[in-house]
């Protein structure tokens, strides 16, 4: 884990692709994309169905570890309508009952078309960016000069190349000039977008159970 303080707010960056903010007692994740495997299955692509349960089990473990009052999902909790069948509701309901936290969803681009179908999931949904203390929570980047914007959407990763290795690591991407911190996708089946470091950015790469900061370095090592 890595402690980062911005605007007098301490953030705990976790190798489990989440952020815990102790002063607000909230846990933040983004881009879980529940139902993505089922969406692919309906298109004839054989993807295991255990992905939903695995993602929710990981999230349950995190909530039991930190015991936050609120869990905030910064968009794209779900992937598509075709993946929101009874099977997903059946794994979601015991997850919520066992969580011990209120679940808030900042609607992402994948969630917005699904608003009529969200009632069975018992979520507190937010259609736009939310201000909490010194933080702005959003799905797409929404930077502001006076607060730190925490968001998702991009699925950031860092590519490291050498003569022997070519690695793509999920990461937290911090743009200091814009007061913008992008979370990695929490879902196991989401892919990633390669980020390029600049002098104004820090990339916190996730390598197994460690977080390694990279500040303005070239990609060739």
C-alpha positions as CSV (number, residue, x, y, z in Angstrom):
1,X,0.0,0.0,0.0
2,X,1.0,3.6,-0.5
3,X,0.0,6.7,1.5
4,X,-0.6,9.9,-0.5
5,X,-1.7,13.2,1.0
6,X,-3.4,15.8,-1.3
7,X,-5.3,18.9,0.0
8,X,-4.8,17.7,3.5
9,X,-6.6,14.4,2.8
10,X,-4.7,11.2,3.2
11,X,-5.4,8.5,0.7
12,X,-4.4,4.9,1.1
13,X,-3.7,3.4,-2.4
14,X,-4.2,-0.4,-2.2
15,X,-2.7,-3.1,-4.4
16,X,-6.2,-4.5,-4.6
17,X,-7.0,-1.6,-7.0
18,X,-8.9,0.4,-4.4
19,X,-8.5,3.6,-2.3
20,X,-9.4,3.9,1.4
21,X,-9.9,7.4,2.8
22,X,-9.9,7.1,6.6
23,X,-11.0,10.7,7.3
24,X,-14.3,10.1,5.4
25,X,-14.4,6.4,6.2
26,X,-15.0,5.5,2.5
27,X,-13.6,2.8,0.2
28,X,-13.4,3.6,-3.5
29,X,-13.2,1.3,-6.5
30,X,-14.0,1.8,-10.2
31,X,-14.9,-0.1,-13.4
32,X,-15.9,-3.5,-12.1
33,X,-18.0,-4.3,-15.2
34,X,-20.2,-7.0,-13.7
35,X,-21.9,-9.1,-16.3
36,X,-19.2,-8.6,-18.9
37,X,-18.5,-12.4,-19.1
38,X,-22.3,-13.1,-19.7
39,X,-22.4,-10.5,-22.4
40,X,-19.5,-12.2,-24.2
41,X,-21.2,-15.6,-23.7
42,X,-24.3,-14.4,-25.4
43,X,-22.1,-13.4,-28.3
44,X,-20.8,-16.9,-28.6
45,X,-17.5,-16.2,-26.8
46,X,-16.7,-18.8,-24.0
47,X,-15.8,-16.7,-21.0
48,X,-16.1,-18.3,-17.5
49,X,-19.1,-17.1,-15.4
50,X,-17.1,-17.1,-12.1
51,X,-15.7,-13.6,-12.8
52,X,-18.7,-11.8,-11.2
53,X,-18.4,-13.8,-8.0
54,X,-14.6,-13.4,-7.9
55,X,-14.9,-9.6,-8.2
56,X,-17.5,-9.4,-5.5
57,X,-15.6,-11.8,-3.2
58,X,-12.5,-9.5,-3.5
59,X,-14.7,-6.5,-2.7
60,X,-16.2,-8.2,0.3
61,X,-12.8,-9.0,1.7
62,X,-11.7,-5.3,1.3
63,X,-14.8,-4.0,3.1
64,X,-14.3,-6.5,5.9
65,X,-10.7,-5.4,6.2
66,X,-11.3,-1.7,6.4
67,X,-15.0,-1.6,7.5
68,X,-15.9,1.6,5.7
69,X,-19.3,3.2,6.2
70,X,-19.7,3.7,2.5
71,X,-18.5,1.9,-0.6
72,X,-18.2,4.2,-3.6
73,X,-18.1,2.7,-7.1
74,X,-16.8,5.4,-9.5
75,X,-18.7,4.2,-12.5
76,X,-19.2,1.1,-14.7
77,X,-20.3,-1.2,-12.0
78,X,-22.2,-3.0,-14.8
79,X,-21.2,-3.7,-18.3
80,X,-24.4,-4.2,-20.4
81,X,-28.0,-5.0,-20.1
82,X,-27.4,-8.5,-21.6
83,X,-25.3,-9.4,-18.6
84,X,-27.8,-8.3,-15.9
85,X,-29.8,-11.5,-15.6
86,X,-31.2,-13.3,-12.6
87,X,-27.7,-14.9,-12.1
88,X,-26.2,-11.6,-11.4
89,X,-29.0,-10.5,-9.0
90,X,-28.5,-13.8,-7.1
91,X,-24.8,-13.2,-6.5
92,X,-25.3,-9.5,-5.8
93,X,-27.9,-9.7,-3.0
94,X,-25.9,-11.8,-0.6
95,X,-22.9,-9.6,-1.4
96,X,-24.8,-6.5,-0.2
97,X,-26.3,-8.2,2.8
98,X,-22.8,-9.2,4.0
99,X,-21.1,-6.0,3.2
100,X,-21.7,-3.7,6.2
101,X,-21.5,-0.6,4.1
102,X,-23.9,1.6,2.0
103,X,-23.1,1.2,-1.7
104,X,-23.0,4.4,-3.8
105,X,-22.6,4.3,-7.6
106,X,-21.5,7.3,-9.6
107,X,-23.1,6.3,-12.9
108,X,-20.6,5.6,-15.7
109,X,-21.0,5.4,-19.4
110,X,-21.9,1.7,-19.2
111,X,-24.3,2.3,-16.3
112,X,-26.3,5.2,-17.6
113,X,-28.3,3.2,-20.2
114,X,-29.2,0.7,-17.5
115,X,-30.9,3.1,-15.0
116,X,-34.4,1.5,-15.5
117,X,-32.9,-1.9,-14.5
118,X,-30.9,-0.9,-11.4
119,X,-33.8,-1.1,-8.8
120,X,-33.1,-4.8,-7.8
121,X,-29.6,-3.9,-6.7
122,X,-30.5,-1.4,-4.0
123,X,-27.9,1.2,-5.0
124,X,-27.7,4.9,-4.1
125,X,-27.0,6.3,-7.6
126,X,-25.5,9.6,-8.6
127,X,-25.8,11.0,-12.1
128,X,-22.9,13.5,-11.9
129,X,-19.7,14.3,-10.0
130,X,-20.0,14.4,-6.2
131,X,-18.1,16.6,-3.7
132,X,-17.0,14.9,-0.5
133,X,-14.7,17.0,1.7
134,X,-11.7,17.9,-0.5
135,X,-12.5,15.3,-3.1
136,X,-14.5,15.3,-6.3
137,X,-15.8,11.8,-7.2
138,X,-16.6,11.1,-10.8
139,X,-16.5,8.5,-13.5
140,X,-14.9,10.4,-16.4
141,X,-12.1,12.9,-15.4
142,X,-13.6,16.1,-14.0
143,X,-10.6,18.1,-12.7
144,X,-11.1,21.2,-10.6
145,X,-8.4,23.6,-9.2
146,X,-9.6,23.5,-5.5
147,X,-10.2,19.8,-5.0
148,X,-8.7,16.4,-5.9
149,X,-10.7,14.6,-8.6
150,X,-10.8,10.8,-8.1
151,X,-12.2,9.0,-11.2
152,X,-12.1,5.9,-13.3
153,X,-13.1,5.2,-16.9
154,X,-9.6,5.1,-18.4
155,X,-8.4,1.7,-16.9
156,X,-4.8,3.0,-16.6
157,X,-1.8,0.7,-16.9
158,X,1.9,1.2,-17.2
159,X,4.0,-0.6,-19.8
160,X,7.6,-1.4,-19.0
161,X,9.9,-2.8,-21.6
162,X,13.4,-4.2,-21.6
163,X,15.4,-6.6,-23.7
164,X,14.1,-9.4,-21.6
165,X,10.6,-8.3,-20.5
166,X,7.5,-6.5,-21.7
167,X,5.1,-5.9,-18.8
168,X,1.8,-4.1,-18.5
169,X,0.9,-3.3,-15.0
170,X,-2.4,-1.8,-13.7
171,X,-1.8,1.5,-12.0
172,X,-3.1,4.6,-10.2
173,X,-2.4,7.6,-12.4
174,X,-1.8,11.0,-10.6
175,X,-1.7,14.2,-12.7
176,X,-0.4,16.8,-10.2
177,X,-1.0,19.7,-12.6
178,X,-4.7,18.9,-12.8
179,X,-5.3,17.5,-9.3
180,X,-6.5,14.3,-11.0
181,X,-6.1,10.8,-9.7
182,X,-7.4,7.9,-11.9
183,X,-8.1,4.5,-10.3
184,X,-7.2,1.3,-12.0
185,X,-10.2,-0.9,-13.0
186,X,-11.2,-3.2,-10.2
187,X,-12.8,-5.9,-12.5
188,X,-10.6,-8.8,-13.5
189,X,-11.8,-8.8,-17.1
190,X,-11.5,-5.2,-18.2
191,X,-8.2,-4.6,-20.1
192,X,-6.1,-1.4,-19.7
193,X,-5.0,1.8,-21.4
194,X,-1.3,2.5,-21.4
195,X,-0.4,5.8,-19.7
196,X,2.7,7.9,-20.5
197,X,4.6,9.6,-17.6
198,X,5.4,13.3,-17.8
199,X,7.1,15.7,-15.5
200,X,3.7,16.5,-13.9
201,X,2.5,12.9,-13.4
202,X,3.3,10.1,-11.0
203,X,2.3,6.5,-12.0
204,X,1.7,4.2,-9.0
205,X,2.2,0.7,-10.6
206,X,0.7,-2.3,-9.0
207,X,3.1,-5.3,-8.9
208,X,1.7,-8.2,-7.0
209,X,1.1,-6.9,-3.5
210,X,3.3,-3.8,-3.9
211,X,2.8,-0.3,-5.3
212,X,5.8,1.2,-7.0
213,X,5.8,5.0,-7.9
214,X,7.2,6.1,-11.3
215,X,7.6,9.8,-11.8
216,X,8.5,11.0,-15.3
217,X,10.7,8.2,-16.5
218,X,11.0,6.7,-20.0
219,X,9.3,3.5,-20.8
220,X,12.5,1.7,-21.9
221,X,14.3,0.3,-18.9
